[in-house]
Amino acid sequence: MLAERFPELAAACFEGNRLHAAYTVNLNGKHFVRDPSTPLADGDVLLMLSTDAGG
């Protein structure tokens, strides 16, 4: 699970069991995730962006 593998990230970026509205996370370039219990496999790649990064 995302929150378990990256507890410092979870503390800063999650509100309860949801991703803070100021962030968006893409998993493997395929889809966006907001749930900290999203299962991760070895080799998965996460891209985390501030929601205002797109300009």
N, C-alpha and C positions, 0 to 999 in steps of 0.2 A: 504494500500500500504506500502511496505517495507520502502521506503524513508520517508514517513510521520510518521510512527510509531517509527522510529529510526533515527532522524535527525542528531545526532552526528556521527553515523555510516555512514550515507549517505555522510556527508561532508568529512569524512576521506577516504572512500572506493569507492566512485563513481566518475567517470569522466563524467560530463554531465548526460546523461541518461543511462550510462552503467557502470557495475561493473569494477573497475580498474583491469587490467590484472594480478596484483599481488595477487588477491584473487579469491577464488571459494566458492560458497555457495550451500549447499544441503538443500532441503526443505523436511522435514519429512522422510528423509532416502530413498526417492523414486526417486528424480530427482534433477539435478543441475539447478540453476537459475542465470541469470545475469542481468535481467531487474529490476530496482528499483520500477517499477509500478506493480510488481507481487502481486496479491491479497493475503492477509493472512487471515486465519480464526482463531477464538479463538482456542487455543490448538496446533496450528502449531508450529513446532520445526525447527529452523534454525541452521545449523552447518556451521560456517565460518572458512575457512582454508587459510593459505598462500599457494600459488601455489607451493612453494618450500618445503612444509611440508612433502611431500611424499618421500623426499630423493633424 
